[in-house]
Amino acid sequence: MNTDLALVMGLIVLLFSAPAIISAISDGRAPRTAMIALVVGGGLVVFALTQKPGGYRIEDVPRTFIKVIADLF
């Protein structure tokens, strides 16, 4: 898997897991599915950060999103 794609997918999964966790807690349910999404998203981000030589900087993230979206089209 491309590290850029892994980073973008991981950040998107993390973004969607936060509201799911809050929703589950406010409804009084255990946030099992949201926690699984949190672990998967975090794992993808860690994979991307450790496998890319030189890693990523904060300034690289927007360019990486644009590059992945451009590669899809």
PyMOL commands that set and color helices and strands:
alter all, ss='L'
color gray80, all
select helices_A, chain A and resi 3-26+32-51+60-72
alter helices_A, ss='H'
color red, helices_A
deselect
rebuild
show_as cartoon
